[in-house]
Amino acid sequence: MGRRQRILKTGMVVFLCFFAIFYVFPYVWMMAMSFKPDGEIYSVNIFPREPTWEQYKRLAFGYQFGPQYNLQYKYGAYYRNTIIVTVLSLVLVLFFDALAAYTFAKFKFRGKTVLFWTMIGTMMLPIYATIIPAFWLFSKLHLVNTYQAIILPAVVDAYGIFLLKQYMETIPDELLDAAKVDGAGAFRRFWQIVLPLSRPALGTLAIFRFIFVWNDYLWPLVMLRQESMYTLTIGIAQMQMRQGMVVWGVQMAASVLATVPVIILVMVMQRQFISGLMAGVFKA
Amino acid sequence: MTVADTSQQRREATWSRLWEKLTPYVFISPFFLGFLAFMLIPIAFSIFLSLARWDGMRAIEFAGLQNFIDLFQDKRFWNAFRVTMLITVTCTIVGPAGSLFLAVLLDKAGERIAGWLRAIFFLPSVTSAVVITYIWKQLYSADYGYFNAFLQQLGLPVQQWLNDPKLVVPAIMVMLIWAGLGWDALIFSAGLKTIPEELYDQAKIDGAGDWAEFWHVTFPLLRPCLLFVLVTSVIFLLGIFAQIQLMTDGGPMHVSENLSLYLYQSGFQYHKFGYASAIAVVLTIMMVVGSWLNFRFVRLEV
């Protein structure tokens, strides 16, 4: 390529790398903060002069400030709750969305068009349109402050059905008809043919839902009342709100532990995720 | 073959035909029940609540349009409306424009580096808004935040980023734009990849420079992507909550309070669920109108 082109390209790469520093810095800083002793929290240097595990230890064993008072964080509970809620939501969403998507993709039935377009219409509605009534419903059922209050609404994911339906429509009908002739019932055709063939789309949906549920704030904020039921997002937010104590270090340690799994997951599933995102955009 | 056999077979055939007809309904019912219970009925109930007064404990009293009348006379509502519009419009213009620019640069930068860079820019999208907000809250800290430290190095006066009424909303917007760039850039990158090389080659043969190439080849073909990015940005920005609540809780003195925060406080702190539902109705209408406007705007660029 021409010299001018090469200079331009190098310039662009340099600019991009420089810009990327603004993205890497906050994460590096968050990790560095989590290893700083209390005395260095407010200091100017990015990296701790005396790195320590103290902040992480406080997550596990409590924050001792003063001989009498030990502030216990139920971080283990937060983690456990988040994992339970995320995994269960994932499993339910994948199964029910796939089943519904398969039905939309491969069956004709009365009310199909109406239902489908109603579902698409609700995709545009904000969470605020449903959160107050949902809260009322769960309080009436005495299910506030439970896992169900967070998991069940997650099952209704119009976008997931849309994504899966688009993908399933590409599965050749002949394949399914052949199975039908061989005597496979509708559910078997779903379980043994459609599901395995839809793995890419299912993988993409799984990653999206994982990230969404793991990081969700508003819904758990409204539904959860007791510290032992908090998810990571609520737990970390609440750390700030306690009596204005110096908790930045602990909060950063908590944030690191809460963020790293998601980052690892996305790094590992990168290709899957990106191709799914791209596919989803174009069908939309 | 006896008569009993054939009627047995006929019964089995009827059952299996019945099952065939019922299958789609059975398969769709779990989703549909959930959809009814957590989407349709709540939406209807929200609308009903917006026309009523309820504190969550006593009976629901029907109040007609009173909530909306009160809302439109409420200074705090209009303030929140203004903040919401400011954040949404500004970030929807700057964000996608910046992402598009970024995506174009990435496209020209060579695949290997671009892959790593895209992942880096994407980090905020997989990070909880809670974590992002607290990191930025510290960066903006008046006493020991890095932004002020940087200003001090340059000999410039230190700023009260989160306490100065003039600076707090822009400060939040910078964080929002930073956080959203990677996601949108990824979508644009996907769009850019679908543009066939031949079109660029043809443009070069026709003597088009870089800018003309962008404007006449790239931009028109990115229109579906642009629409998607704009619509999702508007919907997302109209409803941001954690970022505002945790950064400033609407402060100082409601200067940075947006409609979602006002909605949340009206409902879950002041227990005025009818009023909060009215705000929810307004927000929903804003989202629908916002989406519609984007559809018109992007189409018009023929």
Chai-1 contact restraints between the chains, C-beta under 6 A:
chainA,res_idxA,chainB,res_idxB,connection_type,confidence,min_distance_angstrom,max_distance_angstrom,comment,restraint_id
A,M12,B,L105,contact,1.0,0.0,6.0,A-B,restraint_1
A,M12,B,K108,contact,1.0,0.0,6.0,A-B,restraint_2
A,M12,B,A109,contact,1.0,0.0,6.0,A-B,restraint_3
A,V13,B,A109,contact,1.0,0.0,6.0,A-B,restraint_4
A,L16,B,L105,contact,1.0,0.0,6.0,A-B,restraint_5
A,L16,B,A109,contact,1.0,0.0,6.0,A-B,restraint_6
A,L16,B,L117,contact,1.0,0.0,6.0,A-B,restraint_7
A,A20,B,L117,contact,1.0,0.0,6.0,A-B,restraint_8
A,A20,B,I120,contact,1.0,0.0,6.0,A-B,restraint_9
A,Y23,B,I120,contact,1.0,0.0,6.0,A-B,restraint_10
A,Y23,B,F121,contact,1.0,0.0,6.0,A-B,restraint_11
A,Y23,B,L123,contact,1.0,0.0,6.0,A-B,restraint_12
A,P26,B,I135,contact,1.0,0.0,6.0,A-B,restraint_13
A,M30,B,I135,contact,1.0,0.0,6.0,A-B,restraint_14
A,Y42,B,Y144,contact,1.0,0.0,6.0,A-B,restraint_15
A,V44,B,A149,contact,1.0,0.0,6.0,A-B,restraint_16
A,F96,B,P30,contact,1.0,0.0,6.0,A-B,restraint_17
A,F96,B,F31,contact,1.0,0.0,6.0,A-B,restraint_18
A,L99,B,F27,contact,1.0,0.0,6.0,A-B,restraint_19
A,A100,B,I28,contact,1.0,0.0,6.0,A-B,restraint_20
A,A100,B,F31,contact,1.0,0.0,6.0,A-B,restraint_21
A,T103,B,P24,contact,1.0,0.0,6.0,A-B,restraint_22
A,T103,B,F27,contact,1.0,0.0,6.0,A-B,restraint_23
A,T103,B,I28,contact,1.0,0.0,6.0,A-B,restraint_24
A,F107,B,P24,contact,1.0,0.0,6.0,A-B,restraint_25
A,F109,B,P24,contact,1.0,0.0,6.0,A-B,restraint_26
A,T122,B,M39,contact,1.0,0.0,6.0,A-B,restraint_27
A,M124,B,S291,contact,1.0,0.0,6.0,A-B,restraint_28
A,L125,B,T284,contact,1.0,0.0,6.0,A-B,restraint_29
A,P126,B,G239,contact,1.0,0.0,6.0,A-B,restraint_30
A,P126,B,L283,contact,1.0,0.0,6.0,A-B,restraint_31
A,P126,B,M287,contact,1.0,0.0,6.0,A-B,restraint_32
A,Y128,B,L263,contact,1.0,0.0,6.0,A-B,restraint_33
A,Y128,B,A280,contact,1.0,0.0,6.0,A-B,restraint_34
A,Y128,B,L283,contact,1.0,0.0,6.0,A-B,restraint_35
A,A129,B,I43,contact,1.0,0.0,6.0,A-B,restraint_36
A,A129,B,S46,contact,1.0,0.0,6.0,A-B,restraint_37
A,A129,B,A280,contact,1.0,0.0,6.0,A-B,restraint_38
A,A129,B,T284,contact,1.0,0.0,6.0,A-B,restraint_39
A,T130,B,P42,contact,1.0,0.0,6.0,A-B,restraint_40
A,I132,B,G267,contact,1.0,0.0,6.0,A-B,restraint_41
A,I132,B,F273,contact,1.0,0.0,6.0,A-B,restraint_42
A,I132,B,S277,contact,1.0,0.0,6.0,A-B,restraint_43
A,P133,B,P42,contact,1.0,0.0,6.0,A-B,restraint_44
A,P133,B,F45,contact,1.0,0.0,6.0,A-B,restraint_45
A,P133,B,S46,contact,1.0,0.0,6.0,A-B,restraint_46
A,A134,B,P42,contact,1.0,0.0,6.0,A-B,restraint_47
A,P153,B,F38,contact,1.0,0.0,6.0,A-B,restraint_48
A,V155,B,G34,contact,1.0,0.0,6.0,A-B,restraint_49
A,V156,B,G34,contact,1.0,0.0,6.0,A-B,restraint_50
A,V156,B,F35,contact,1.0,0.0,6.0,A-B,restraint_51
A,V156,B,F38,contact,1.0,0.0,6.0,A-B,restraint_52
A,V156,B,M39,contact,1.0,0.0,6.0,A-B,restraint_53
A,A186,B,T23,contact,1.0,0.0,6.0,A-B,restraint_54
A,I211,B,V126,contact,1.0,0.0,6.0,A-B,restraint_55
A,N215,B,S128,contact,1.0,0.0,6.0,A-B,restraint_56
A,Y217,B,V130,contact,1.0,0.0,6.0,A-B,restraint_57
A,Y217,B,A242,contact,1.0,0.0,6.0,A-B,restraint_58
A,L218,B,F241,contact,1.0,0.0,6.0,A-B,restraint_59
A,T233,B,S128,contact,1.0,0.0,6.0,A-B,restraint_60
A,T233,B,V130,contact,1.0,0.0,6.0,A-B,restraint_61
A,I236,B,V130,contact,1.0,0.0,6.0,A-B,restraint_62
A,A237,B,V130,contact,1.0,0.0,6.0,A-B,restraint_63
A,A237,B,L246,contact,1.0,0.0,6.0,A-B,restraint_64
A,S255,B,V131,contact,1.0,0.0,6.0,A-B,restraint_65
A,T259,B,T127,contact,1.0,0.0,6.0,A-B,restraint_66
A,T259,B,V131,contact,1.0,0.0,6.0,A-B,restraint_67
A,V262,B,V126,contact,1.0,0.0,6.0,A-B,restraint_68
A,V266,B,V126,contact,1.0,0.0,6.0,A-B,restraint_69
A,M278,B,A190,contact,1.0,0.0,6.0,A-B,restraint_70
A,V281,B,I187,contact,1.0,0.0,6.0,A-B,restraint_71
A,V281,B,A190,contact,1.0,0.0,6.0,A-B,restraint_72
A,V281,B,F228,contact,1.0,0.0,6.0,A-B,restraint_73
A,A284,B,F228,contact,1.0,0.0,6.0,A-B,restraint_74
